[in-house]
Amino acid sequence: MRHAPIDPALFIANRRRLVQQLPPGAVAILHAADILPTNGDGTLRIHPAGDLFWASGIEQEESVLVLAPSAIDPANREILFVRQPNEHLATWEGEKLTKERATQISGIAKVRWTSDLPAVIHAILCECAAVYLNSNEHERAVIEVEGRDVRMARRLISQYPLHRFERLAPILRRLRAIKTPAEVALIRRAADITGAGLERMMAALRPGVMENELEAELAAEFIRRRGRMAYEPIIGSGHNACVLHYLDNDQPCAAGELVLVDVGASYANYASDLTRTYPVSGRFTPRQRDVYEAVLRVLRSSIARTTVGTSLREWKRAAQVEMAQELVGLGLITPEQAERDTPDEPACRKYFMHGLGHSLGLGVHDIAPVDGPLEAGWVMTVEPGIYIPEEGLAVRLENDVLVTENGPVDLTSHVPIEPDEIERLMARPVAGGARV
């Protein structure tokens, strides 16, 4: 693992929270993610399954966690299954977890090899009444290939047709939305890495620099600090910034343009997600500043509304109403258009067409109840924007916010965002000559 060791107390506490939600006589099963193929015999690097990592800290392929709190034998109430190390694996893939090391990471006393899984599962299922199986139920997921969770579900339902099978995903959706202090600390670390990457990138920003060169500066700083990209970064200059999911990052940044940078580091599998918009030449034009400050005002007020008890629909709707008034001030819509604003047809839609934010954690779009309401411990991105394709101009600003009983806490407030501060930072000398 690239990151520093994590205190297993985090995973012990998470498992305790999970088993408290299971009824008597139930067993829950969590799997590692599959290793995905590319071309020929190539594969992608495994991305640890969020649910398994949340409950165990284990990042190794083919691992399985079985929780059976009502098992007659206490040794069967919490078992982690991992691949058995051997010389072949050590030579070709590197060292695999020993039982002792798996216990150190997870805090799980009973660790067995995956070859033991079928017999142990049979013994446990002979005692239990309900089996809680997991699946990817993210509302925006596009699932075309069956994962390990679903493949096991098919086998168990076929082999044990008289058992009651239940969904584990709704329980995990509620639990994972509320971050513990230890999880918040990891998200803060990821945000700090992102901030350092953006500072390094700003030093390289000047007319003529390529979008991919800016991406390289970010990647170098992330890797140096034991992080990695949480998602494919968006680095769009000029008109490219008007494409919400622009990923080419292959065009030059021209003098007088704005460059929109949507990027986040991942540390210990916990993601950050920030967006900043910078003037390529080092100073905002009057029009650019007006649009920037409009977005910044909506960001500030939306952060202030990120409070306990707020539904996500109410939260987004308030931003839409505020944004419509900002668009009137910018001359983009008329007062009459703003007056016709409705939840179904928001007046801001042409220039602010996406959501206000999403849950953040083990993944940039972490699982959480679809409409909230927000609870203490949620971490939310807040990301209003204005996109004006006819002017080749776009501004999006995004911070990561912790919901607490005492109000929102901005985990990214230290990352420069005020336009005057941006201009001061960009006025520093840069390698390759002054900005023009």
C-alpha positions in Angstrom: 0.0 0.0 0.0 1.2 3.5 -0.9 -0.3 5.2 2.1 0.8 5.1 5.7 -0.7 2.4 8.0 -4.2 3.2 9.3 -5.1 2.4 12.9 -7.3 -0.7 12.7 -9.6 0.9 15.3 -11.3 2.6 12.4 -12.3 -0.7 10.8 -13.1 -2.4 14.1 -15.6 0.5 14.8 -17.0 0.3 11.3 -17.7 -3.4 11.6 -19.3 -2.9 15.0 -21.6 -0.3 13.4 -22.5 -2.8 10.7 -23.3 -5.8 12.8 -25.5 -3.6 15.0 -27.8 -3.2 12.0 -28.1 -7.0 11.3 -31.0 -8.9 12.8 -30.4 -12.0 15.0 -29.4 -15.0 12.9 -28.0 -13.0 10.0 -24.7 -13.3 8.1 -23.2 -10.6 5.9 -20.6 -11.2 3.2 -18.4 -8.6 1.5 -16.0 -9.2 -1.4 -12.9 -7.6 -2.9 -13.2 -6.0 -6.3 -12.4 -7.9 -9.5 -9.1 -7.2 -11.4 -10.4 -5.8 -14.7 -8.8 -6.8 -18.0 -7.5 -4.4 -20.7 -6.1 -5.9 -23.9 -4.4 -9.3 -24.4 -3.1 -10.4 -21.0 -3.1 -6.9 -19.5 -5.1 -5.8 -16.5 -5.8 -2.6 -14.7 -4.5 -2.0 -11.2 -7.0 -3.2 -8.7 -9.2 -0.5 -7.2 -10.1 -1.7 -3.7 -13.8 -2.4 -3.1 -15.0 0.5 -1.0 -17.3 -1.6 1.2 -14.7 -4.2 2.0 -12.1 -1.6 2.7 -14.5 0.4 4.9 -15.1 -2.7 7.0 -11.5 -4.2 7.1 -8.9 -2.0 5.5 -8.0 -4.9 3.2 -7.0 -3.9 -0.4 -5.9 -7.3 -1.7 -7.7 -9.1 -4.5 -9.9 -12.2 -3.8 -10.4 -11.3 -0.2 -13.8 -12.0 1.5 -15.2 -10.8 4.8 -17.8 -12.9 6.6 -19.7 -11.4 9.6 -22.0 -13.8 11.5 -22.5 -12.2 14.9 -25.0 -14.9 16.0 -22.7 -17.9 15.1 -22.6 -20.5 17.7 -18.8 -20.8 17.5 -17.4 -17.4 18.5 -14.5 -18.0 16.1 -17.0 -17.9 13.2 -18.5 -14.5 14.0 -15.9 -12.5 12.2 -13.6 -14.1 9.6 -11.4 -12.7 6.9 -10.4 -14.9 4.0 -7.3 -14.0 2.0 -5.2 -15.7 -0.8 -2.6 -18.1 0.6 0.9 -16.7 -0.2 3.2 -18.9 -2.2 6.5 -18.7 -4.1 4.9 -18.3 -7.5 2.8 -15.3 -6.4 5.7 -13.7 -4.6 7.8 -13.9 -7.8 5.2 -12.6 -10.2 3.0 -10.3 -8.2 4.8 -9.6 -5.0 4.2 -10.6 -1.4 0.7 -11.4 -0.4 -0.8 -10.9 3.1 0.1 -13.3 5.7 -2.6 -14.1 8.3 -0.6 -12.1 10.9 -0.4 -9.1 8.6 -4.1 -9.3 7.7 -4.9 -9.2 11.4 -2.7 -6.2 12.0 -4.4 -4.2 9.2 -8.0 -5.2 9.9 -8.1 -6.0 13.6 -9.8 -9.3 12.7 -8.4 -12.1 14.9 -9.6 -15.0 12.7 -8.0 -15.1 9.2 -8.3 -18.1 6.9 -7.2 -18.9 3.4 -9.8 -18.4 0.6 -9.6 -22.1 -0.1 -11.4 -22.7 3.2 -14.3 -20.4 2.2 -16.9 -22.9 0.8 -16.8 -25.2 3.8 -16.9 -22.4 6.3 -19.8 -20.6 4.5 -21.7 -23.9 4.5 -21.3 -24.4 8.2 -22.3 -20.8 9.0 -25.3 -20.9 6.7 -26.6 -24.0 8.3 -27.0 -21.9 11.5 -28.3 -18.7 10.0 -31.7 -17.6 8.8 -30.9 -14.6 6.6 -28.0 -13.8 4.3 -27.1 -10.2 3.6 -25.3 -9.9 0.3 -23.8 -6.8 -1.3 -24.1 -5.2 -4.7 -23.3 -1.9 -6.3 -26.5 0.1 -5.9 -25.1 3.5 -6.6 -27.9 5.5 -8.3 -25.5 6.6 -11.1 -23.8 3.3 -11.7 -23.8 1.7 -15.1 -23.3 -2.1 -14.6 -22.6 -4.3 -17.6 -20.3 -6.9 -16.0 -21.2 -9.0 -13.0 -18.9 -8.5 -10.1 -17.8 -11.0 -7.4 -20.6 -10.0 -5.1 -23.3 -10.8 -7.7 -21.6 -14.0 -8.8 -21.5 -15.3 -5.2 -25.2 -14.3 -4.8 -26.2 -16.4 -7.7 -24.3 -19.4 -6.3 -25.7 -19.1 -2.8 -29.3 -18.5 -3.9 -29.0 -21.6 -6.1 -27.4 -23.8 -3.4 -29.5 -22.5 -0.5 -32.9 -21.7 -2.0 -34.8 -21.9 1.3 -32.7 -19.2 3.0 -33.9 -15.5 3.1 -31.6 -13.3 1.1 -31.4 -9.6 1.9 -29.7 -6.5 0.5 -26.7 -5.2 2.4 -26.3 -2.1 0.2 -29.0 0.0 1.9 -27.4 -0.5 5.3 -24.0 0.4 4.0 -25.4 3.5 2.2 -26.6 4.9 5.5 -23.5 4.0 7.5 -20.8 5.0 5.0 -22.4 8.5 4.5 -21.5 9.4 8.1 -17.7 9.7 8.3 -15.9 9.1 11.6 -13.2 11.5 12.7 -10.6 9.1 11.4 -12.2 9.1 8.0 -12.4 12.9 8.0 -8.7 13.1 8.8 -7.9 10.9 5.7 -10.1 13.1 3.5 -8.4 16.2 4.9 -5.0 14.6 4.0 -6.3 14.0 0.4 -7.5 17.6 0.2 -4.1 18.9 1.5 -2.3 16.9 -1.3 -4.7 18.4 -3.8 -4.0 21.9 -2.6 -0.3 21.3 -2.9 -0.7 20.0 -6.4 -2.7 23.0 -7.4 -0.1 25.3 -6.0 2.6 23.5 -8.1 0.4 23.6 -11.2 -0.2 27.3 -10.8 3.5 27.9 -10.9 3.6 26.3 -14.4 0.5 28.1 -15.7 1.2 30.6 -18.5 0.1 31.3 -22.0 1.1 28.4 -24.4 1.3 25.7 -21.7 -0.5 22.5 -22.7 -3.4 21.3 -20.6 -1.6 17.9 -20.2 1.5 19.7 -18.9 -0.6 21.1 -16.1 -2.0 17.6 -15.5 1.6 16.3 -15.2 2.4 18.9 -12.5 -0.6 17.7 -10.5 0.3 14.0 -10.9 3.9 14.6 -9.9 2.9 16.3 -6.6 0.2 13.8 -5.8 2.6 10.8 -6.2 5.3 12.6 -4.3 3.0 12.9 -1.4 1.8 9.2 -1.5 -1.5 10.0 -3.2 -2.9 9.3 -6.6 -5.7 10.7 -8.8 -9.1 10.1 -7.3 -10.6 10.4 -10.8 -9.6 11.5 -14.3 -8.9 15.2 -14.0 -10.6 17.9 -16.0 -8.3 20.6 -17.2 -10.1 22.7 -19.8 -9.0 26.1 -21.1 -11.3 28.5 -22.8 -14.2 26.8 -24.6 -13.1 23.4 -23.3 -14.1 24.4 -19.8 -17.7 24.5 -21.0 -17.7 20.7 -21.5 -18.6 19.4 -18.1 -16.7 16.1 -18.4 -13.9 17.3 -20.7 -11.1 14.7 -20.4 -8.9 15.2 -23.4 -6.6 17.7 -21.7 -4.6 18.1 -24.9 -4.9 21.7 -25.9 -2.8 24.8 -25.3 -3.9 27.4 -22.8 -4.2 30.7 -24.6 -3.5 34.2 -23.3 -6.6 35.9 -21.9 -8.5 32.6 -21.3 -9.6 31.0 -18.1 -8.6 27.4 -17.3 -10.9 25.2 -15.3 -9.2 22.6 -13.2 -11.4 19.9 -11.6 -9.1 17.5 -9.8 -8.8 15.5 -6.5 -6.1 13.4 -4.9 -7.0 10.1 -3.3 -5.2 9.1 -0.1 -5.7 5.7 1.5 -8.6 5.3 -0.9 -10.4 8.4 0.5 -11.0 11.0 -2.2 -10.9 14.8 -2.3 -12.6 16.8 -5.1 -11.8 20.4 -5.8 -12.4 22.8 -8.7 -10.6 26.0 -9.3 -10.7 28.4 -12.3 -7.5 30.4 -13.1 -6.7 33.2 -15.5 -4.1 31.9 -17.9 -2.4 35.3 -18.2 -2.4 35.9 -14.5 -5.2 38.5 -14.2 -9.0 38.3 -14.7 -10.6 40.5 -17.3 -13.5 42.6 -15.8 -16.0 40.1 -17.4 -14.2 37.1 -16.1 -14.0 38.6 -12.6 -17.7 39.4 -12.6 -18.6 35.8 -13.5 -16.1 34.4 -11.1 -17.4 36.5 -8.2 -21.0 35.5 -9.0 -20.0 31.8 -8.7 -18.0 32.5 -5.6 -21.0 34.1 -3.9 -23.2 31.1 -4.7 -20.5 28.8 -3.4 -20.2 30.7 -0.1 -23.9 30.8 0.6 -24.3 27.1 -0.5 -21.6 26.1 2.0 -23.5 28.0 4.7 -26.6 26.0 3.8 -24.8 22.6 4.1 -26.4 22.0 7.5 -27.9 19.1 9.5 -31.5 18.3 8.5 -31.3 19.8 5.0 -32.6 17.7 2.1 -30.4 17.6 -0.9 -33.3 18.8 -3.1 -33.8 21.8 -0.9 -30.1 22.5 -0.9 -29.8 22.3 -4.7 -33.0 24.3 -5.2 -31.7 27.2 -3.0 -28.6 27.4 -5.1 -30.6 27.5 -8.4 -32.8 30.3 -7.2 -29.7 32.3 -6.1 -27.9 31.6 -9.3 -30.8 32.9 -11.4 -30.4 36.3 -9.7 -26.7 36.2 -10.4 -27.4 35.5 -14.1 -29.7 38.5 -14.2 -26.9 40.6 -12.9 -24.5 39.3 -15.5 -27.0 40.0 -18.3 -27.4 36.3 -19.2 -31.1 36.0 -18.5 -33.8 38.7 -18.1 -35.7 39.5 -14.9 -38.8 38.1 -16.5 -37.0 34.8 -17.1 -36.0 34.7 -13.5 -39.5 35.3 -12.4 -40.7 32.2 -14.3 -38.3 30.0 -12.4 -39.7 26.7 -11.1 -38.2 23.6 -9.6 -39.0 21.7 -12.8 -37.8 24.5 -15.1 -35.1 26.4 -13.2 -34.2 29.7 -14.8 -30.5 29.1 -14.4 -30.5 25.8 -16.3 -28.9 27.1 -19.6 -25.9 28.3 -17.7 -25.9 26.2 -14.6 -27.2 22.8 -15.6 -25.7 20.3 -13.1 -26.1 19.4 -9.5 -24.7 21.3 -6.6 -22.6 18.5 -5.0 -22.4 15.0 -3.8 -21.2 12.8 -1.0 -17.4 12.3 -0.7 -15.4 9.5 0.8 -14.3 6.1 -0.5 -14.8 7.3 -4.0 -15.4 10.7 -5.4 -19.2 10.0 -5.7 -19.6 8.2 -2.4 -22.7 6.3 -1.5 -25.3 8.1 0.7 -29.1 8.3 1.0 -30.3 9.9 -2.3 -32.0 12.9 -0.7 -30.4 13.0 2.7 -31.3 14.7 4.9 -27.8 15.8 5.7 -26.5 14.5 9.0 -23.5 15.3 11.1 -20.5 13.4 9.6 -21.5 13.7 6.0 -18.8 15.2 3.7 -20.2 17.0 0.7 -18.7 18.7 -2.3 -20.2 22.1 -3.1 -19.7 23.0 -6.8 -21.7 25.7 -8.5 -20.7 26.9 -11.9 -21.5 29.2 -14.8 -20.9 28.1 -18.4 -21.1 30.5 -21.3 -20.1 28.7 -24.5 -20.9 31.7 -26.7 -18.2 33.6 -24.8 -15.8 30.7 -24.5 -15.9 31.3 -20.8 -16.7 29.0 -17.8 -16.2 29.2 -14.1 -16.7 26.4 -11.6 -15.6 26.5 -8.0 -15.7 23.5 -5.7 -14.9 22.9 -2.0 -15.3 19.9 0.3 -17.4 20.5 3.4 -18.0 18.5 6.6 -21.5 18.7 8.1 -21.4 19.1 11.9 -23.9 19.8 14.6 -22.3 23.3 14.9 -22.5 24.1 11.2 -20.5 23.4 8.1 -16.7 23.0 8.2 -14.9 23.7 5.0 -12.1 21.1 4.7 -10.6 23.0 1.7 -10.8 26.6 2.9 -6.9 26.8 2.9 -6.8 26.3 -0.9 -6.7 29.8 -2.5 -10.0 30.8 -4.1 -10.4 34.6 -3.7 -9.7 36.3 -7.1 -7.3 38.8 -5.6 -5.3 36.0 -3.9 -5.3 34.0 -7.2 -3.8 37.0 -9.0 -1.2 37.7 -6.3 0.0 34.1 -6.5 0.1 34.1 -10.2 2.1 37.3 -10.2 5.1 35.4 -8.9 7.9 34.7 -11.4 7.5 31.4 -13.2 9.9 29.1 -15.0 10.0 29.8 -18.8 9.4 33.5 -18.6 6.8 36.0 -17.3 3.1 35.7 -18.0 1.8 37.9 -20.7 
